[in-house]
Amino acid sequence: MKLKSLLFALSAAAIVTGSAFAQQQPIIIKFSHVVANDTPKGKGAERFKELAEKATKGRVKVEVYPNSTLYKDKEELEALQLGAVQMLAPSLAKFGPLGVKEFEVFDLPYIFPSKEVLYRVTEGPIGRDLFKKLEPKGITGLAYWDNGFKVMSANKPLHTPSDFRGLKMRIQSSKVLDAQMRALGANPQVLAFSEVYQALQTGVVDGTENPPSNLYTQKMHEVQKHVTVSDHGYLGYAVIVNKKFWDGLPSDIRTQLEGAMKDATKYANAIAQQENDAALLAVEKTGKTTVYRLSDKEKAEWRKVLVPVQKQMEIRIDKDLIAAVNKEAAALGQK
């Protein structure tokens, strides 16, 4: 009996020692995204890494994988749900194909007349309610990151809706963006972000839409002769985490990471506009691409063609949700 007791005690001690040793190892968070490091999202991810590792005193290590080095657009959400990565910052359009169609409200043309209206949505009850809809998918939403309003690009001038007729325009996988391009008379083509440059270069597609920072850092302007500053649509991201992983973290670490994410979000959102402004200026300075800004009259023509997409998508997205976003704009006298 004594021998059995001793063996049991040694075994228990080994388990405790092993457990204590395991706790000394840093918790790894793999943060994967599809854009370059020198974009608002890329810089936001690096800032979160810095803040998270400092706040947890090294108990957490954040590994950032930019530029689709781990997963492409279509793969990353599945990888997160399976636990192959712990954190992502996909564009908001990615949640429609996942089955949470309400997020496609962010894709609607001319739904956000200003950043002020946008932040009333993302930082208010609408944004919180949208995140709750991700939880049944095994996803916890942590923050909304801004990347600004989009420009259109092609190898021909795009001044009026009729200029789009027959063009093959790359889009993300989104029924709203599909409807948007069809309203303009273009032929929408779904492609992964990592494949866009080559597709533009080889003529697989004629043009695309992006915030200027994405256009510039992916060198798309090198294979696009014309850029139109239309501000027709918005591109933002949701920083998300695997729910099981997040819920399983020690509460003190989770609190520290929430603080780091809050500060990283302030940083990422603050630099988004200046990064886009700088990117647009850099594109102009190359002299290879003409940057055109719509006049008020031309923008009114675009709105006339594109705003009806909001009505068209009411059944798919949620009529009340679209109305709630428009109500936020109206409250500021901007609709």
Summary of the structure (lengths in Angstrom):
residues: 335
radius of gyration: 22.7
end to end distance: 82.3
largest distance: 93.0
contacts: 1120
relative contact order: 0.17
helix: 56%
strand: 18%
